[in-house]
């Protein structure tokens, strides 16, 4: 009976941690109809095109906010790149292609780089809202150069952890991969070791509040929660911490860091600014 009680207690506490199906892989969540998610993907594309974005960083949540740890608003981020897109009739038109790091279905502790499309992205959204960072024009050009080069794959570390520490090179998740690409673009370096040194000096990751029991039982329940790259507080890369970083170093303008709501958005709209990173401190 005591063992059963401990197991039930562990599961209840674990409900606040990132879940296995949290939109961090390529599987659709499909919380909304296909027509709704298709319309939302076009809404995002129109907004990015209206703002003249050739490269944007877009974030979604694969589960309701109530099921996420404090300080986490989104569970997956990817680069959206304006590019020629093949059509069903064999022609091409311009639209956005999406460049992701997804963890594999099996084993879940390994990730890969995948290119898919806006509809694939919105089918992994559970709330009807995305966060967006549009880098300034120079940064867009630099990021695009990295994406179009072999360096993009070189910056990928297939050892996956949900809450990877951006100052440590052992593991990587989708947000940290994006951050590493941005860092490589800023400092014009191909060295992951140098990128980690620079990020440790200039980037402030978001703190994720886990108690001792959650830190102990989490990795037992979800293999993706590998925490040995953290000492002391658990800090990881989030939409908010990346937005703060891009704004602090003039890599993006304030008006180009925003959220887009679908007509069916579920939840509370955020207040101006990026309070989730502050709240995570």
C-alpha positions, -999 to 999 in steps of 0.1 A, spaced: 0 0 0 28 24 8 45 17 -25 12 24 -43 8 57 -24 43 68 -33 37 60 -70 4 79 -70 20 108 -53 48 108 -78 24 109 -107 4 138 -92 35 159 -87 48 150 -121 17 164 -137 34 198 -135 64 187 -154 67 187 -193 47 157 -206 58 131 -231 34 144 -257 41 181 -253 47 192 -289 84 187 -288 84 160 -314 68 159 -349 35 142 -339 4 163 -343 -16 172 -311 -47 179 -332 -66 197 -304 -85 216 -331 -100 208 -365 -77 205 -395 -94 235 -410 -88 256 -379 -51 247 -377 -47 253 -414 -63 287 -411 -41 295 -381 -10 285 -400 -20 309 -428 -27 336 -403 8 333 -389 23 333 -425 4 364 -434 15 383 -403 52 373 -409 50 383 -445 33 416 -437 62 424 -414 87 415 -441 102 385 -422 125 363 -441 135 345 -410 114 343 -378 116 323 -346 82 309 -337 71 290 -306 41 268 -298 28 250 -267 19 213 -272 -2 212 -240 -23 236 -219 -4 262 -199 -19 248 -167 1 217 -173 35 235 -177 60 244 -150 61 280 -138 82 300 -162 74 280 -193 49 293 -219 58 272 -249 72 237 -254 87 239 -290 103 265 -311 115 265 -347 129 287 -375 103 298 -401 121 307 -434 105 325 -464 114 304 -494 101 289 -527 76 262 -518 65 234 -542 28 233 -552 7 203 -559 7 211 -597 45 209 -598 51 247 -597 64 269 -569 52 298 -548 67 317 -520 58 307 -484 74 296 -452 93 264 -445 98 254 -409 132 241 -396 129 221 -364 148 200 -339 125 172 -328 132 144 -304 127 110 -319 98 87 -310 123 60 -301 146 66 -284 132 98 -270 167 109 -257 179 114 -293 169 143 -316 171 150 -353 167 180 -376 135 181 -397 121 205 -422 83 206 -424 56 232 -430 34 257 -411 4 234 -409 26 207 -393 37 233 -368 1 244 -359 -11 209 -357 13 205 -327 -3 235 -309 -27 229 -281 -38 264 -272 -41 285 -303 -13 309 -296 23 313 -308 52 334 -297 73 352 -323 107 368 -325 117 384 -357 154 392 -357 166 425 -372 175 425 -409 213 418 -403 206 390 -379 180 374 -404 207 374 -430 233 359 -407 209 332 -394 198 324 -430 235 319 -440 239 294 -411 207 275 -420 218 272 -456 253 259 -447 267 227 -433 272 246 -400 235 242 -393 239 204 -388 272 209 -371 256 229 -344 231 201 -337 238 178 -307 216 147 -309 217 140 -272 183 154 -261 171 167 -228 138 185 -222 154 210 -199 188 212 -213 212 238 -198 223 263 -225 256 269 -208 265 232 -210 273 213 -242 261 178 -230 225 180 -241 203 201 -264 166 208 -270 148 227 -297 151 261 -280 188 256 -272 195 246 -307 179 278 -320 199 298 -294 231 281 -306 223 290 -342 217 326 -331 249 326 -311 269 313 -340 254 340 -362 263 367 -337 299 357 -329 306 342 -364 320 311 -348 317 274 -357 329 262 -322 302 249 -299 327 252 -270 331 289 -277 294 294 -281 288 279 -247 315 302 -231 299 332 -247 263 323 -238 274 316 -202 286 352 -201 258 370 -219 226 349 -219 203 345 -188 183 314 -191 149 310 -174 147 292 -140 124 262 -138 111 255 -103 113 218 -94 113 206 -59 136 179 -46 111 151 -51 103 163 -87 140 164 -95 144 128 -82 113 112 -97 111 131 -130 139 113 -147 125 80 -136 92 87 -153 104 105 -184 138 96 -199 140 130 -216 144 147 -182 182 144 -179 193 169 -153 230 160 -148 240 191 -169 226 213 -141 242 222 -108 220 240 -83 190 257 -100 176 243 -132 177 269 -159 168 264 -196 162 283 -228 126 296 -232 108 320 -255 110 347 -228 147 343 -221 155 344 -259 133 374 -264 150 392 -235 184 383 -250 175 395 -285 161 428 -272 190 434 -247 216 432 -274 196 450 -302 192 418 -322 155 424 -325 132 454 -321 105 455 -294 76 456 -319 90 424 -336 86 403 -304 49 395 -300 23 367 -298 -3 357 -324 -37 344 -312 -59 321 -332 -97 328 -332 -100 297 -310 -72 307 -285 -76 290 -251 -62 308 -221 -53 342 -208 -35 366 -230 -1 377 -217 5 412 -203 30 435 -222 66 424 -217 80 390 -209 70 384 -173 73 347 -175 111 350 -175 109 374 -145 85 350 -128 109 322 -133 136 339 -113 
